[in-house]
Amino acid sequence: AQSVTQLGSHVSVSEGALVLLRCNYSSSVPPYLFWYVQYPNQGLQLLLKYTTGATLVKGINGFEAEFKKSETSFHLTKPSAHMSDAAEYFCAVKKAGNTPLVFGKGTRLSVIA
Amino acid sequence: GAVVSQHPSRVICKSGTSVKIECRSLDFQATTMFWYRQFPKQSLMLMATSNEGSKATYEQGVEKDKFLINHASLTLSTLTVTSAHPEDSSFYICSAHRAGTSYNEQFFGPGTRLTVL
């Protein structure tokens, strides 16, 4: 079975500081990995995804993530936090085919002025 | 492309009534759709997998008689919460699989906020 662990339910950073949201996965097969962002009372927005190829993936809004198979990790980073980045972030994993995404518990990012 | 809509976006109903939520893939066909539920400040939990033309597959602990799923066409799946009670109040999100890639990308609807009084 696949699973996702997001370390830290709440991360707080200062505006302009580095954002690092941690995600580790467990999968018996090569995984497809995703990061989503959810603003209050809204649906999910895809930030980025890793499917195949380059292990460093760039997404929207300046976010990027690196797939590290040896560490079973897919941490999300952004060099400089902006106030508008404050939201809930979910890491998710899936297998190939018509299989559902399995989500981590989420990390709430707060950005302090 | 790859837009998924949900209707209604928000619904308030009295306890004991039934509520139907529609999930539509607007510009692609989806043989598989998924229904998730999200309680406040929690993650998305998969409720069921909806396959066009066949019965839905429910996750453990989800009552199939309470959450009726119908996937009658390649662009529409419906979730009916029967005899809703306050504990069913939640954010319900659907997603639709677009075939054609090895990972069968999943696209999410904007969600439906259900409040049962």
Interface residues (C-beta under 8 A of the other chain):
Chain A: Y32 Y36 N41 Q42 G43 L44 T51 T52 F90 K94 A96 G97 N98 T99 P100 L101 V102 F103 G104 K105 G106
Chain B: T31 T32 F34 Q42 S43 L44 M45 L46 T49 N51 I93 S95 H97 A99 T101 S102 Y103 N104 Q106 F108 G109 P110 G111 R113
